[in-house]
Amino acid sequence: MENGRVVKDPFFIAMKWTLAKVDPLKDSLAKVIGGLGMVLFDMSVSRTRGSTQVRLAVGFPPCGEGEEERNVGLNDCARVHRAVVPRLDLALGVETDYSLEVSSPGIDRPIKDGNEMPLYVGRRIRVYVVDAWVPGLLKEASERGLVIEDENGLQSYTYDDIAKAKYIGG
């Protein structure tokens, strides 16, 4: 910091907030998963050698004050798997050879874009700002930036201040 201003490394690449792409399949699966009381964090679809791989990362919404956060277990993944297969059959076609993998977002999961931040409100994350990781509880997230509560209180950051972010659980 110089004269109260954050000075960035010339190679610092800031995180962006991009508009989420409209994806009817992702939106449809998110509704099914939401009906199970869970949240779709990420979805990827890849096609290789005539086969399609669908990967879903799911979790529970943040808990209220004083409640213990629920972790995704094997039974939760199996419930999601059973619930989304009919939707995937409809979208991809029952004759399509595909595999489906359902998992939790995982500890230390990279947050790829600012538009994912609202999914982590109420959860512990860490952001890389200038030259250090700052861990804390994500209190707010918008297209302008975020507010993290750390040991020094509430800290506000714009996406221009952040190079990387990770979910660290809890």
Helices and strands as residue ranges (DSSP letters): H 24-34, E 39-48, E 51-59, H 74-92, E 98-103, E 109-110, G 114-120, E 124-129, E 132-141, E 145-150, E 153-158, G 159-161, E 162-167
